[in-house]
């Protein structure tokens, strides 16, 4: 089994034994368990790992009774609580334990936001540092192999989960992504939230899969699946909390001429998206390959953002006159604009630069992305 070196590991280590708990969020199967076991294993008998899905572990989590955790933490410097989102009101329990026993470095992982599991949300502001571990980035894959254009096409088809990347045959990749997409991804949503109409939920996910790279609105999605705007908004929030999709909104300093009500929805892993629509057709043969590449590039930028304390805002730009830019990153006063193209072509940024003359602009193609991966590793 390949153990991938994760770029976020160094940032986590830098925060050990400070004043805060460490929380690692990310989708199931993204590699959180392997990462935390690697870290805690280096402390020998002074480290401990616990799987919170096990009943004997869960019984030690009692709200308002931090001493109940002492049998798991006594004499330890570092303790990992994996899949902590399965514990009801985990935020409140960990906050009280941290306040009572600050000498123990707690690392908790969650395959969904703790808010999803908490019926009563207990903020941990000032007590926890949050990290996000997404499926593998190109730079992380490049630590282990020379990434080629053919590799990139496979990543856009089957996704970037560690199991998928490590698989050596197409059948192994297909089996793995089917397992992830059907057995893991929606587990937290259906466990913690009452989905009154699973068909509408599933229809929404399918509709989003068919519209990647396109602007949508709550009204449009509601009409498509036959639900209310409130239901669509709630289901989108749940999908975001479970790290399945991410909404991207429009960039605008002039709401009169630039669109604000529409948004785009990107899947945090294209293998999951394709498993819902078509996993078998090679990317180069697909009519939506340009949108697939745009989705891939956006998630790559999101993965870069997880390594930064203040990640840039990722948006798109579109005017009422139909002018558009695929991806806009804003970090303080700095603006970067990207156009994603499947093949090299001239792109004019003149209209955008007229409004934002200090912006940096660039055209990104699959070949450019692969080349950038080689130069950054």
N, C-alpha and C positions, 0 to 999 in steps of 0.2 A: 504494500500500500504506500502511495506517495504521500509524504507529509509536506504540504506546501508551506513555505515561509510567508507569513502574512505581514504586510507592511505596517499594520496597526500595532503589531506586537511591541515594538520599541516604545511607542507612546504609552501603552499600558504599563510597561515596566517602569517607565519614568515616574509614574504616579503611585507606585506601590509605597506603602508605609508613609503616606501623607496623612492628611486629616479626613480623607473622604473614603466612602465606599466606592467601588468601581462597578459599573453596570455595563454589560456588553449586550446590546440588542442586535437582532438580525434574524433573517428568515431561518426556518428549520433547514438543516442539512447544509448550512453555509460554512460550517467548520468551527463553530463556537466551542463545542465540547473538546475537540482535539487541541484547540488553542489553550484553553484554560487548564486542561490536564497537563499540557507541556509546561506551563508556568508553575503550577502548584507542585508538580512532581519534582522540581528542582529544590524544594524545601524539605524533602525527606519526611521524617516523622513530625516535623513542625508544620506540614501542610496537610490539608484534608479536602477531598472532593466528595460532594454529595449530589445525587440525582433526585431532584424534588418530585419526580413522578413516582417514586417508591414510597409505599405507605408508611414504612418504618421511619423514613426521613420526614415525611409530611406531618406526622403526629407531634413533632417538636416545635412546629410553628403555631404558636398560640398568641393571638393579639393581646397586647397588654401584659404579657408574661415573658420578658426577655430571658429569664433564667431557664426556661424550657429548652433553649438552644445550647445551654452550657455542655450537656453531654456530647454535643457535636463539635464544640469549639474549644473546650478546655485544653490548655497546653499547646495550642496551635498559634502560629504566626499568620498563616494565610488559610482562609477557608473559602471554598468555592461552592456556591449553591446554583447548580445547573438547572435549566428549565424552571426558573423561579416564578415565571408567570402563571404556573399552575397552582400556586398557593393563593387562596383568597386573601385580599388585602395585604399582599406581600409588601407594598410600600410602607404601610404603617408598621408592620412587624419589624422590618429591617431598620427603620428609622429609630425605633425605641431601642432595639438591640445595640445599634451603633452608638447611641447616646449613653447607654448604660455600660457598654464594654468597648470603648474606643480603641483599645490596644490590639484588637483582632482585625486584621485586614480582610474585609469581606469583598469577594468578587461574586457578583450574581449575573447570570445570563438570562435572557428572555427572548423567545422566538416571536414575541409580540410585545407591544408597548404594555407596561404594567397597568396603564389606565384601562386596558381592555379587560384585565382580570379583576381590577378593583371596582367593586360596586360603590364603595365610598373612597374616593380618590384622596390619598394622603401624600401631599407633596414632600419631596426629599431635597428641596432647595437648600443649598449650602452644605449638604451632607453626602452628595453623590456626584461623581463624574461619569457621564454617559459616553459610551463609544458605540459605533455601529459597524458591524461586520457583514458586508454584503458578499455575494458570490465573487469568485476570483476576478481580479482586474488583469488587464494585459500585462502590466509590469510584474505582477506576482507570478503569472504563468511563465514570463520570460526569465524568472530566476531559475527555472528548471529546464527550459528548452528554448531553442531558437524559434520564435513565433514567425510563421510564414503567412502569406495571404491565404493559402488553403486552410491553415489553422483558423484564421479569422472567420472564414466562411462557415466552418464547422461550429465555431462559437456562436455565430448568429443563428445557426440552425438548431443546435442542441442545448445551447446555454453554457454558463460558466460555473456551475456548481462543481465543487471539487470532485465529486464522484463521476461527473460527466467528463471533466477534463482528463481524469486519470484513466477512464475507460479506453481500451485500445481498439475496440471494434464498434461498428455502427449498431449492431444488435445490442451490445452492452450499453451504449449511450441511450438507445431508445428505451430499453427496459428501465434504466435508472431515471430518466426524466419522467417516464410514465409513473413510476413509483412516487417520485417527489411531488408531481403535480396532482396526483389523485389521493395519496395517503398522508401527506404532510402539510401542504400549503394552507389549506383551509381549516385545519384541525382546531386552532385556537379560536377562530371566528365562530365556528359552530359549537364549541365547548362553552364559551363564555357569553355568547349573545344569542338571544332568542330570534332566530331568523324565521319569521312567521311564514314566509313564502320562499322556500329554497329555490323554486323554479325561477322566480324573478331575480334572485341573487345570481344564479348561474347564467341566466340570460344576460344580465348586466356584464358579467365578466367576459362572456363571449362577444358582446357588442363592443366592449373596450378593446378586445383583442383584434377585432376587425377594423378598428379605427385608429390604430397607433399612427402618430405623426399628423393626425388631422385634428382640427379644433372641434370641440364639442361643448355643449351647454347642459345644464341640469334639465332644462325643458326638453331638449332634443332627446336625451337619454331616457327621460321619463316617458315620452311618447313612444320611443322605440320598444321598451320592455313592458309598458303598461303599468306604470307605478307613479306615485306622487314624487314631486321634487324633493320633499323631505326624506322619503325612503331612499331615493337615489343618493342624496347627500350623506345619509347615515351609512349606507353600504360602501360608498367610496371611502369614508373615514375608516371603516373597519378594514377594508382592503389595504389602506395605507398603514394602519396600526399593525397589521400582520406582515408588513414588508413585502407585499405582492405587487402593488402599483404605487406610483407617485404622481400626484397632480403637479403640473407646471402651468403657471399663470403668465399673462402677458406683461411685458415690460412697457411702461408708459410714464412719460412726464407730461403728456398732453392728452388727457382722457377724451377730449372732444374729437380728436382725429385718430387715436389709437384704441384698439378694441380692449375692453376690460372684462366683459361678462363671460367670454368664452375661455376655455382652458384646454390643455392637452393632457392626456393620461399615458404615461409610459410604464411598461412592465420592467421591474427590477431585474428580471432575467428573461431573455428571449426564448429559452427552451420551454419555460412555463407557458409563455404566450403561444408558441407554435404547437405545443401539445394540445391546446384547446382548438386549434384551427387546422394545422397541417404540419406534421412533424417530418414527413417523408420527402417532400420536394426540396431539392437543393436550393439554396438561397439565390444562386445566380440565375435560376429559371423562374423566379417568382416576379409577378408584376409589382408587388409591394416591396421589392428589395431595397429601394431607396428609403422607404419609411423604416424598414428593419435596421438599416445602417444608422439612420438618425436616432432611433431608440437606443441602439448599442452605444453610440457616441455619448448620448446624454447620460446613460448609466455609468459610463467610464468617467465622465466628469463628476458625477455624484460620488463615485468611489474615491476619486482624488480629494473631494471635499471632506470625506470622513477622516482624513489625515490632518485636517486643519482645525484649529480651535474655533475660528470664525470662517466657516466655508462660505464661498460666494453664493449669492442667490442665482438660481438657474431659471431662466425665463425664455420666452420667445417674443418676437416683435411682429405685429401685423397692424396695418392701418385700414381704415374704412375704404380706402381707395384700392386695397388689394396688395399693397407692398408688404413684403415680409422678409424676416430673417429667422432661420431655423432655431438657433440657440444664442441667447444673450446671457453672459455672466456678468454680474455686478458685484464688486467687492469694494465697498466704500465709494470713492470717486472713480475707481477704475472700471472700465467697461470693455468687455471682449465680445465680439460678435463672430459667430461661425455659421457658414453655410455648409450643409452636409450633402455631398454629391457622390453618386455611385461611381461615376467616371469623371476624369478631369474636364473642366469646362470653365469658361470665363464667367465670372459673377460680378455684377456691379453692386457695390455697397454705397453708391453715391447718395441715394436718398436717406439712408440711415446716417451716414457721416455728415450730411447737411444738418441734421438735427442734433447729432452727437459727435462733433468733430474730433474729440479727443479719444474716441474709441479705437481699439485695435481690432482689425478684421482679418479673417483667414478662411479659405476654402479647405474643407477636410474631405478626403476620399479614403476608402479602405486602404489603399497603398500608402497614403500619407500617414495614416494611423499606425500601420505596421512599422514604417520607417521611424516614426517618433518613439515607438516602443524600443527599438534597437538603440537609439541614441540616448535614451533616458535610463538604460540599465547598465 
